[in-house]
């Protein structure tokens, strides 16, 4: 509708994921919330890394939150209007039995959409990995088994990769990501390349 929209981390006054609007691409104004009240499956306070996507004509927000078992998980919510109201699916979209999962994004491959996320192994001194899972046509359900994409294996990453984003150009898939941890001076952006959306990268 001639405007730019952004959804950002956390919130205030017990609301989560503020929605921002700009008609110029600068000077954004807050115009709503994804969640005026938190989803029932979540607990305070880690509401992180929302992304807004359009799938089959609906607006979907994928986000990180801490579930009732206190593990970080990926959630999803949908609306027919970019300003909501957004309906949460009622349970996490993606979990991991032993590690948290964070930083969801969507990888598009023709008519197929994949949720791509980080298995947060660095929280326990383990490797960090990026995985993809096929979404159903609504974008609100995972179908099939997750697919491994890549892990931290470069010295500059210092055991952490996260914040992945894809660009498809000239028949190649470029996976941009951050490494080394946001609170460190060595935090940097890397890129991996593949001939196919699901790698190998």
BELPEFEN-V238358 format. One record per residue. N is the residue number from 0. RES is the residue in one small letter. PHI is phi in radians with two decimals (NA if undefined). Layout:
n->N res->RES phi->PHI
n->N res->RES phi->PHI
This chain:
n->0 res->x phi->NA
n->1 res->x phi->1.37
n->2 res->x phi->-2.34
n->3 res->x phi->-1.88
n->4 res->x phi->-2.24
n->5 res->x phi->-2.39
n->6 res->x phi->-2.17
n->7 res->x phi->-2.20
n->8 res->x phi->-1.09
n->9 res->x phi->1.05
n->10 res->x phi->2.90
n->11 res->x phi->-2.74
n->12 res->x phi->0.94
n->13 res->x phi->1.14
n->14 res->x phi->-1.82
n->15 res->x phi->-2.33
n->16 res->x phi->1.11
n->17 res->x phi->-1.11
n->18 res->x phi->-1.80
n->19 res->x phi->-2.10
n->20 res->x phi->-2.36
n->21 res->x phi->-2.54
n->22 res->x phi->-1.64
n->23 res->x phi->-2.07
n->24 res->x phi->1.62
n->25 res->x phi->-2.33
n->26 res->x phi->0.93
n->27 res->x phi->-1.32
n->28 res->x phi->-2.07
n->29 res->x phi->-1.29
n->30 res->x phi->-2.16
n->31 res->x phi->3.01
n->32 res->x phi->-2.36
n->33 res->x phi->-1.19
n->34 res->x phi->-2.22
n->35 res->x phi->-1.10
n->36 res->x phi->-2.32
n->37 res->x phi->-1.21
n->38 res->x phi->-0.98
n->39 res->x phi->-1.14
n->40 res->x phi->-1.46
n->41 res->x phi->-1.80
n->42 res->x phi->-2.25
n->43 res->x phi->-1.02
n->44 res->x phi->-2.53
n->45 res->x phi->-1.59
n->46 res->x phi->-1.89
n->47 res->x phi->-2.23
n->48 res->x phi->0.87
n->49 res->x phi->-1.31
n->50 res->x phi->-2.30
n->51 res->x phi->-1.85
n->52 res->x phi->-2.33
n->53 res->x phi->-1.93
n->54 res->x phi->-2.28
n->55 res->x phi->0.88
n->56 res->x phi->1.46
n->57 res->x phi->-1.90
n->58 res->x phi->-1.64
n->59 res->x phi->-2.18
n->60 res->x phi->-1.98
n->61 res->x phi->-1.85
n->62 res->x phi->-2.69
n->63 res->x phi->-1.78
n->64 res->x phi->-2.65
n->65 res->x phi->-1.61
n->66 res->x phi->-1.42
n->67 res->x phi->-1.05
n->68 res->x phi->-1.57
n->69 res->x phi->1.24
n->70 res->x phi->-1.60
n->71 res->x phi->-1.23
n->72 res->x phi->-2.47
n->73 res->x phi->-1.74
n->74 res->x phi->-1.99
n->75 res->x phi->-2.59
n->76 res->x phi->-2.54
n->77 res->x phi->-2.32
n->78 res->x phi->-2.70
n->79 res->x phi->-1.50
n->80 res->x phi->-2.19
n->81 res->x phi->-1.06
n->82 res->x phi->-1.61
n->83 res->x phi->1.57
n->84 res->x phi->-1.27
n->85 res->x phi->-1.64
n->86 res->x phi->-1.86
n->87 res->x phi->-1.25
n->88 res->x phi->-1.26
n->89 res->x phi->1.65
n->90 res->x phi->-2.82
n->91 res->x phi->-1.07
n->92 res->x phi->-1.42
n->93 res->x phi->-2.36
n->94 res->x phi->-2.36
n->95 res->x phi->-2.41
n->96 res->x phi->-1.15
n->97 res->x phi->-2.09
n->98 res->x phi->-2.26
n->99 res->x phi->-1.31
n->100 res->x phi->-2.20
n->101 res->x phi->-2.51
n->102 res->x phi->1.02
n->103 res->x phi->-1.34
n->104 res->x phi->-2.48
n->105 res->x phi->-1.99
n->106 res->x phi->-1.86
n->107 res->x phi->-1.73
n->108 res->x phi->-2.36
n->109 res->x phi->1.11
n->110 res->x phi->-1.49
n->111 res->x phi->-1.66
n->112 res->x phi->-2.16
n->113 res->x phi->-2.05
n->114 res->x phi->-1.51
n->115 res->x phi->-1.98
n->116 res->x phi->-2.55
n->117 res->x phi->-1.76
n->118 res->x phi->-1.49
n->119 res->x phi->-1.45
n->120 res->x phi->-1.11
n->121 res->x phi->-1.09
n->122 res->x phi->-1.12
n->123 res->x phi->-2.10
n->124 res->x phi->1.32
n->125 res->x phi->-1.78
n->126 res->x phi->-1.17
n->127 res->x phi->-1.86
n->128 res->x phi->-2.37
n->129 res->x phi->-1.93
n->130 res->x phi->-2.25
n->131 res->x phi->-2.19
n->132 res->x phi->-2.40
n->133 res->x phi->-1.20
n->134 res->x phi->-1.71
n->135 res->x phi->-1.29
n->136 res->x phi->-1.03
n->137 res->x phi->-1.40
n->138 res->x phi->1.37
n->139 res->x phi->-1.91
n->140 res->x phi->-2.56
n->141 res->x phi->-1.55
n->142 res->x phi->-2.13
n->143 res->x phi->1.37
n->144 res->x phi->-1.63
n->145 res->x phi->-1.16
n->146 res->x phi->-2.08
n->147 res->x phi->-1.24
n->148 res->x phi->-1.90
n->149 res->x phi->-2.89
n->150 res->x phi->-2.32
n->151 res->x phi->-1.21
n->152 res->x phi->-2.47
n->153 res->x phi->-1.95
n->154 res->x phi->-1.10
n->155 res->x phi->-1.21
n->156 res->x phi->-1.33
n->157 res->x phi->0.87
n->158 res->x phi->1.48
n->159 res->x phi->-2.31
n->160 res->x phi->-2.28
n->161 res->x phi->-2.97
n->162 res->x phi->1.07
n->163 res->x phi->-1.26
n->164 res->x phi->-2.66
n->165 res->x phi->-1.96
n->166 res->x phi->-2.26
n->167 res->x phi->-1.88
n->168 res->x phi->-2.57
n->169 res->x phi->0.94
n->170 res->x phi->1.36
n->171 res->x phi->-2.03
n->172 res->x phi->-1.90
n->173 res->x phi->-1.92
n->174 res->x phi->-1.85
n->175 res->x phi->-1.51
n->176 res->x phi->-2.73
n->177 res->x phi->-1.76
n->178 res->x phi->-2.44
n->179 res->x phi->1.59
n->180 res->x phi->1.74
n->181 res->x phi->-1.09
n->182 res->x phi->-1.62
n->183 res->x phi->-1.91
n->184 res->x phi->-1.12
n->185 res->x phi->-1.49
n->186 res->x phi->-0.97
n->187 res->x phi->-2.69
n->188 res->x phi->-1.91
n->189 res->x phi->-2.06
n->190 res->x phi->-2.51
n->191 res->x phi->-2.13
n->192 res->x phi->-2.24
n->193 res->x phi->-2.58
n->194 res->x phi->-1.50
n->195 res->x phi->-2.31
n->196 res->x phi->-1.04
n->197 res->x phi->-1.76
n->198 res->x phi->1.51
n->199 res->x phi->-1.33
n->200 res->x phi->-1.63
